[in-house]
Amino acid sequence: MTTVLITGCSSGYGLATARRFLDEGWNVLATMRNPREGVLAPSDRLRVLALDVTDPASVAGAVEAAGAVDVLVNNAGIGAVGAFEATPMSTVRELFETNTFGVMAMTQAVIPQMRGRGSGVIVNVTSSVTLAAMPLAAAYTASKAAIEGFTGSLALELGFFGVRAKLVEPGYGPGTQFTSNGIERMAGLIPPEYQAFAAPVFEEFETPGAVTTPGDVADVVYQAATDPSERLRYAAGADAVALAAAT
């Protein structure tokens, strides 16, 4: 039976992805920074592990506790919305610590076992902002775009050992905890000079056209994890699929 380790399973895309793999009969290692009961229904194929991807000791401990991992899904991430001019560099660094360096740390931690077995899949969840620029998300976009380049290169070097690296690019998911946290993180960081520009942008956030649901992302992550081809990118959600087709 195959085993998947998924980061960021407390809500949203990670939670839906954990449920999808459980439904497909996999052993699931669902990780979250602060594990709590009731997030996922009990199962003899489920283990919930504490993991902070920004903490090297936590990363090492979780991977050691996990044992053999056939698929790693790097889903944990944080968002931020606001004018870059007003974004503290501490916030920029916070985004990169989780969205970029956290993904790299988890990937580096599982590569030795996958390379040793000559098999394995690493699925990195980025964002459709890497497909088409979006205003008021410069720092967030940079943190995700870095993983796009990272994964493309990684796929080439790990392919030699039979290990695949994949990218899942979700579209905009209003109503998720991730989105609300991103907006809250930047509260008050729209300077007066930007109000006229930002108002219609936020209005569009509130009334989007096509959107992406957690189920959409879970389906595409599962597709990427089980696809034996060398395909690298998988758009998730109707809006992301439309953007990918236009690029």
C-alpha positions in Angstrom: 0.0 0.0 0.0 1.4 3.4 -1.0 2.0 6.2 1.5 1.6 10.0 1.0 2.9 12.8 3.3 1.0 16.0 2.9 1.9 19.3 4.5 -0.6 21.9 5.7 -3.6 19.6 6.3 -5.5 21.7 8.9 -7.8 23.2 6.3 -8.4 24.0 2.7 -6.5 22.3 -0.1 -4.4 20.2 2.3 -7.4 18.8 4.2 -9.3 18.0 1.0 -6.2 16.3 -0.5 -5.7 14.2 2.6 -9.4 13.1 2.3 -9.0 12.3 -1.4 -6.0 10.0 -0.8 -7.7 8.3 2.0 -10.7 7.7 -0.2 -8.4 6.1 -2.8 -7.1 3.6 -0.2 -3.7 5.2 0.5 -1.8 5.5 3.8 -1.9 9.2 4.7 0.5 11.1 6.8 -1.4 14.4 7.4 0.8 17.1 8.9 -0.1 20.4 10.4 1.6 22.9 12.6 -0.8 22.5 15.5 -2.6 19.1 15.2 -6.1 18.9 16.6 -8.7 16.2 16.8 -11.7 16.1 14.6 -10.1 17.7 11.5 -10.0 14.3 9.7 -12.2 11.3 10.5 -10.2 8.5 12.3 -8.8 5.8 10.0 -6.3 2.9 10.5 -4.6 4.4 7.3 -4.2 7.9 8.8 -1.5 9.4 11.0 -1.6 13.0 12.0 1.9 14.5 12.6 3.0 17.8 14.0 5.1 19.7 11.5 6.4 23.3 11.1 8.1 23.4 7.7 10.1 26.5 8.8 11.7 24.6 11.7 14.6 22.2 10.7 14.2 20.1 13.8 10.5 19.7 13.1 11.1 18.8 9.5 13.7 16.1 10.4 11.5 14.7 13.2 8.4 14.4 11.0 10.2 12.7 8.1 11.9 10.3 10.5 8.5 9.5 12.2 6.9 9.1 8.8 9.2 6.3 7.6 8.9 5.3 4.0 7.1 8.0 1.9 6.1 7.3 -1.7 4.6 10.7 -2.4 5.4 14.0 -0.8 2.8 16.8 -1.3 4.2 20.2 -0.4 1.0 22.1 0.2 1.7 24.2 3.3 1.8 27.9 2.4 0.8 31.4 3.5 -0.6 34.2 1.5 -0.3 38.0 1.6 -2.2 40.7 -0.2 -1.3 44.3 -0.4 0.9 47.0 -1.9 4.5 45.9 -2.1 5.7 49.4 -1.2 4.0 49.0 2.2 5.0 45.4 2.8 7.6 45.0 5.6 10.6 42.9 4.6 9.8 40.8 7.7 6.6 39.8 5.9 8.4 39.1 2.7 10.8 36.8 4.6 7.9 35.1 6.4 6.4 34.2 3.0 9.7 32.8 1.7 10.4 30.9 4.9 7.1 28.9 4.4 6.3 29.0 0.7 9.9 28.6 -0.6 12.4 27.4 2.0 9.9 25.2 3.7 9.2 23.4 0.5 12.9 23.0 -0.2 13.6 21.7 3.3 10.8 19.0 3.0 12.0 18.0 -0.4 15.6 17.7 0.6 14.6 15.6 3.6 12.8 12.9 1.5 15.1 12.8 -1.5 17.6 10.3 0.0 15.0 7.6 0.7 13.3 8.1 -2.7 16.6 8.1 -4.6 17.7 5.0 -2.7 14.5 3.1 -3.7 14.6 4.5 -7.3 11.0 5.7 -7.0 8.9 8.5 -5.6 6.9 11.6 -6.5 7.2 15.1 -5.1 4.2 17.3 -5.8 4.7 21.0 -5.1 1.6 23.2 -4.9 2.2 26.7 -6.2 -0.4 29.1 -7.6 -2.0 30.4 -10.8 -0.3 33.8 -10.0 2.7 32.2 -11.6 0.8 31.8 -14.8 -0.5 35.4 -15.1 0.5 38.4 -13.0 -1.9 39.6 -10.3 -1.7 43.0 -8.6 -1.2 43.4 -4.9 0.6 40.0 -4.6 4.2 40.7 -5.6 5.9 39.1 -2.6 3.6 36.1 -2.6 4.1 35.6 -6.3 7.8 35.7 -6.0 7.8 33.0 -3.3 5.7 30.7 -5.5 7.6 31.5 -8.7 10.8 30.4 -7.1 9.3 27.0 -6.5 8.2 26.8 -10.2 11.9 27.1 -11.3 13.1 24.9 -8.4 10.7 22.1 -9.4 11.5 22.3 -13.1 15.2 21.8 -12.4 14.6 19.2 -9.7 12.5 17.1 -12.1 15.5 16.9 -14.5 18.0 15.9 -11.9 15.8 13.5 -9.9 14.4 11.9 -13.1 17.8 10.2 -13.5 17.0 8.2 -10.3 13.4 7.4 -11.1 11.9 10.1 -8.9 9.4 12.5 -10.4 8.8 16.1 -9.4 5.4 17.8 -10.3 3.8 21.2 -10.0 0.1 21.8 -9.2 -1.0 25.4 -9.9 -4.4 26.2 -8.1 -6.5 29.1 -9.1 -8.2 31.5 -6.8 -10.2 30.0 -4.0 -12.4 32.5 -2.2 -13.8 31.6 1.2 -10.8 29.4 2.1 -8.9 29.9 5.4 -5.7 30.5 3.2 -7.4 33.4 1.4 -8.8 35.1 4.5 -5.5 34.7 6.3 -3.7 36.4 3.4 -6.0 39.3 3.4 -5.8 39.6 7.2 -2.0 39.5 7.1 -1.9 42.6 5.0 -4.7 44.5 6.8 -4.0 48.2 6.9 -1.1 47.9 4.4 -2.8 49.6 1.5 -1.4 53.2 1.6 -3.9 56.1 0.8 -2.1 56.6 -2.5 -3.1 53.0 -3.5 -6.8 53.1 -2.5 -8.2 54.1 -5.9 -6.2 51.3 -7.5 -6.9 48.7 -4.9 -10.6 49.2 -4.5 -11.7 47.5 -7.8 -9.1 44.8 -7.3 -10.6 43.8 -4.0 -14.1 44.1 -5.5 -13.0 41.5 -8.1 -11.7 39.3 -5.3 -15.1 39.4 -3.7 -17.0 38.7 -7.0 -14.8 36.4 -9.1 -15.9 34.6 -12.2 -14.6 31.0 -12.3 -13.0 29.9 -9.0 -11.1 26.9 -7.6 -12.4 24.7 -4.9 -10.4 22.5 -2.4 -11.9 19.5 -4.2 -10.5 20.7 -7.5 -7.0 20.9 -6.1 -7.3 17.6 -4.4 -8.3 15.9 -7.6 -5.4 17.4 -9.5 -2.8 16.7 -6.8 -4.0 13.0 -6.9 -3.7 13.1 -10.7 -0.2 14.5 -10.6 0.9 12.0 -7.9 -0.3 9.0 -9.9 0.7 10.2 -13.4 3.8 8.1 -14.5 4.6 10.5 -17.3 7.2 13.3 -17.3 4.6 16.0 -17.4 5.6 18.8 -15.0 2.6 21.3 -14.7 -1.0 20.7 -13.7 -3.4 23.6 -13.5 -6.2 23.1 -10.9 -9.5 24.8 -11.1 -11.4 26.3 -14.0 -9.8 29.7 -13.7 -6.3 28.2 -13.5 -7.0 26.0 -16.5 -8.1 29.0 -18.5 -4.9 30.9 -17.6 -2.7 28.0 -18.5 -4.3 27.6 -21.8 -3.8 31.3 -22.5 0.0 31.2 -21.8 
